[in-house]
Amino acid sequence: MMIAVKNPASVEIVLKKSRFIGALIPCADEQDVPRHLKGFADVHPHASHIVYAYRMKTANGIIYRFHDAGEPTGTAGKPIFQQLEGKELINVLLVVVRYFGGVKLGAGGLTRAYSNTASQVIAAAELCPYIDWVTVPLTLDYKQIQPLEYLLKKLDGRIVAQDFAGQVKVQVQVPAGQVAVLLAAFAGDGREAVYVAGSG
């Protein structure tokens, strides 16, 4: 089962005078990543390294990237990615900022430091099951709004857009497994489900 992160989390570890600042950030998609990385670069302009890894669910499957940011190949980005993969985290960016403290850690020490920082920030985060949300457009009569709201509460769904000009047109999001229940209860003129990535 894939796991999502509810809110950003961070930790700081000091090892042989080097500071490792780990941050775990939920992302809607891969396009969120550059903005977050720029934020870290702006906040930590004097950092020695800003290492990252991410995993995202797309319509074509899971994509991932990791970057060593100048650390020896395989000692930084890959260990933090392995933490994401091992915990089955999805739609998340994990960043570890390092301030070099003057004492070299060696390849094994670096790998352990980055892996431990990633593990600790994951442990500090509030996690939840990942949910594939489906957006369903419906056209309703006014009298159907209250029954719709009641059903959405039972299905863990939500109204994301509504238009009351003329007939009531709404867009609702429900977990993928609940689309059939929703459509069985409410016939609309736009019953084509549109999949959107997300987590509850």
N, C-alpha and C positions, 0 to 999 in steps of 0.2 A: 504494500500500500504506500502510495506517495504521501509525503508530509510537506505541509506548508508552514511558513513562519507568520505569526500574527502581527508582530511589531518588531521594529529594529531592536537589536541587542548589541552590547559591546562589553569587552573585558580588556584588562591591561595586565601584562606579565612582564616582569623584569628578570632577565637571565644573563648573568655575567656582564652586567652593566648595559646590556642592550634592552631597549623597551620594545615590546611587541604589543600593538593595539589591534585587537580583533573586532570586527564589526560584521554582523549578519543582517542583511536588508532584504525584505520582500520586494519583488519586482513583478510588474504586470507582464513584461516581455523583455526581449533582448534590447529594445530601444531605450529602456530605462538605464541600462548599465553605464553608457558614457557620461550621463548627467551625474550619476552618483560618484563615478571615479573622478570627475572634475571637482566635485565637492571635496573629496578627500585630498586631492592635490592642492586645492585652495586653503584648506584648513591645516595641512601639514606640508608647507612649502620646503621645509628643511629636513624632511624625512629621508633616510638613506634609501629605502625601498618601499614601494606601495604595491604589494603582491595581491592578486585576486584570482578567484575562480567563480564560475556560475553554472547553474543548470536551469534550463527553461523548457517548458512543454510547449510545443507548437502543433499545428495541424499535421505536420510531417513527422512528428515524433519528438524525442528529446534532443536538444542541442546543448553543448557545453563548451566552455573555453577555460583555460587557465594560463596565467602569465607569471614568470619568475621575476620580472622587473629588475633584472641585473644581478640577481643572486645566481650561484652556479646552477646550471641546468638540472632540473628535476628535484631541487632541494626545497622549493618554496610553493610554487603554484600547484604542482601535482599533489603534494601531501594535503593541501587544504581542499583540493577537489575530491580527493579520496574520502575525506570526512563527509563532504556533501553526499557523495554517491553511496557511501556506506550507511548513512542514515536515511537514504531515499528522499532527501530534501529536493524540492522542485520550486521553480520560479523564485530563485533566491540568488543573491550575490554575497559572497564572503570575501571581505577585504582584510588583509593583515598589513598594518603599517609598521615598519621597523626603523627605529633610531639606533644606529650602531654605537655601541658603548666603548669601543676600543679594544675589545678582546674577541679574537676570532673563535668561532664555535666549531669550525670544521664541517664537512658535508653532513655527517651523521647528526651532529649537534643542531645544525640548521634545520634539517628535515624534522627532527623531533620537536624543535621549538615552534616551527610553523604548524605542524600537526597538532601539538598540544594546545596552541592558541586557538586553532579552529575548533577543536573538540570542546574547549571550555566555553567559547562563545555560543556554540550550539546548545550546550548544557544550560546556559543562562537564558536562552530564548524561550518564548512561549510558542509551542508548536501545536499544530492541529492537523487533522486529516485534510488532504488536498481534495477540493471538489471541482469537477468540471461543470461549469455553469452553462446553461443553454438559454438563449434569449428567444422568447416566443411572442410574436405580435398577435394581439387579439382585438376584435371589434365586438363591443358589448352594448347591451341596453343599460341604462342607468341602474335599473333594479338588480343587475348582476354584479355590481361593484362590491357590495357587502359580502355576498357569497364567495366572490373571488378572493377578497382579502382574508376571509376565514380559511379558505382552502390553502392559500399561499402560506399562512401561518403553520398549517399542518405539514406542508411540504418543504418547509424551510426556504420558501421562495420570497421574492420581493418585486415590487413594481419599480421599474427603473425609468419609465417615461409614460406620460399620459397626456391626452388631448381631448378636451370635452367639447370641442366645436362640432356641432351636429351629433353624430354618434360618438360614443365613448371609444377612443382608441388607446390601448395601453400596450406597453412592452413589459413583459415580466421575465425575470430570471428564476430558473429552478434548477436543482441538481439534475444532471443528465438522466438519471434513473427515474425521474418523476415526470418527464415530459408527457408520457402516454396518459398518466392520471389527469394531468392538467387538460390535455386536449379532449379527453373523454368527457370532462365536465363542462367545457366551454368551447362551443363551435365558433370559429371566427373566420373572417374572409382572408386572413393572412396566417395560415397555419404552418407555414414553413419554418422550421426551427433553425435558428442561427447560432452556431456554437461560438462561445467566447471563453477565453482562458480566464481562470480566476480561482480564488480559494475563499472559503468561508471561515 
